[in-house]
Amino acid sequence: MLTAIREARQFTVEHSKRLRQDLTEEFREELVAVRQQCEGRTEVIEIKVEEVWEEVTRLQRSLGKQSLGAWHRSKCSEPARQGRPYTSSEPREVGCCGGRTQSTHL
């Protein structure tokens, strides 16, 4: 009987070792595959970030060459609204083109 218990114990130990090795190898393979996928995505993202950064820099330089007044006139071609002035003593905000906006004060 003791022999059967020892054999069962030995089988369990050996089987556990093989199972652990198999799972470890499978896990390593999956880990390598995931790392390769992530590296590929990381490279794509880094390239996109670099492209966006270059475009932002180019736009900043382009805008820096234009005067603020010329930029404002091209973006704000709507004439100022005509209407009766506010009679309230509350401060009012003026929009981009001289039009009044609603006050946020209650």
C-alpha positions in Angstrom: 0.0 0.0 0.0 2.8 2.4 0.8 4.3 1.6 -2.5 1.1 2.7 -4.3 1.0 5.9 -2.3 4.7 6.7 -3.2 4.0 6.0 -6.9 0.9 8.2 -6.8 2.9 10.9 -5.1 5.7 10.6 -7.6 3.3 10.7 -10.5 1.6 13.8 -9.1 4.9 15.6 -8.7 6.2 14.7 -12.2 2.8 15.6 -13.7 2.8 18.9 -11.9 6.3 19.7 -13.1 5.4 18.9 -16.7 2.2 20.9 -16.5 4.0 23.9 -15.0 6.6 23.7 -17.7 4.0 23.5 -20.5 2.0 26.4 -19.0 5.1 28.4 -18.6 6.2 27.8 -22.2 2.7 28.6 -23.5 2.6 31.8 -21.3 6.0 32.8 -22.7 4.8 32.4 -26.3 1.7 34.4 -25.6 3.8 37.1 -23.8 6.2 37.4 -26.7 3.2 37.7 -29.2 1.6 40.4 -27.1 4.9 42.3 -26.8 5.4 42.2 -30.5 1.9 43.5 -31.1 2.4 46.3 -28.6 5.8 47.2 -30.1 4.2 47.5 -33.5 1.4 49.7 -32.1 3.8 51.8 -30.1 5.8 52.5 -33.2 2.7 53.5 -35.1 1.6 55.8 -32.3 5.0 57.4 -31.9 5.1 58.1 -35.7 1.6 59.7 -35.5 2.5 61.8 -32.5 5.6 63.0 -34.3 3.6 63.8 -37.4 1.0 65.8 -35.3 3.8 67.6 -33.5 5.4 68.6 -36.8 2.1 69.8 -38.1 1.4 71.9 -34.9 4.9 73.4 -35.2 4.3 74.2 -38.9 0.9 75.8 -38.1 2.4 77.8 -35.2 5.1 79.2 -37.5 2.5 80.0 -40.2 0.3 81.8 -37.7 3.3 83.6 -36.3 4.0 85.1 -39.7 0.5 86.6 -40.0 -0.4 89.6 -38.0 -3.1 89.1 -35.4 -5.3 91.8 -37.1 -5.2 90.0 -40.4 -6.0 86.7 -38.8 -8.9 88.3 -36.8 -10.4 89.9 -39.9 -10.3 86.7 -41.9 -11.9 84.7 -39.1 -14.4 87.3 -38.0 -16.0 88.7 -41.1 -19.5 89.1 -39.6 -20.4 92.8 -39.0 -21.1 93.9 -35.5 -24.8 93.6 -34.7 -26.9 96.8 -34.6 -29.6 97.0 -31.9 -30.6 98.9 -28.9 -28.0 99.1 -26.2 -28.4 97.3 -22.9 -30.1 99.3 -20.3 -29.1 97.1 -17.4 -26.2 98.1 -15.2 -24.9 94.5 -15.3 -21.6 93.9 -17.1 -22.1 92.3 -20.6 -19.6 90.4 -22.6 -18.8 91.3 -26.2 -18.3 88.5 -28.7 -15.7 88.0 -31.5 -17.3 90.4 -33.9 -18.6 93.0 -31.5 -21.9 91.2 -31.0 -23.1 91.0 -27.5 -23.3 87.7 -25.7 -25.6 86.7 -22.9 -24.1 87.4 -19.5 -23.4 84.4 -17.3 -24.2 86.3 -14.1 -27.5 85.7 -12.5 
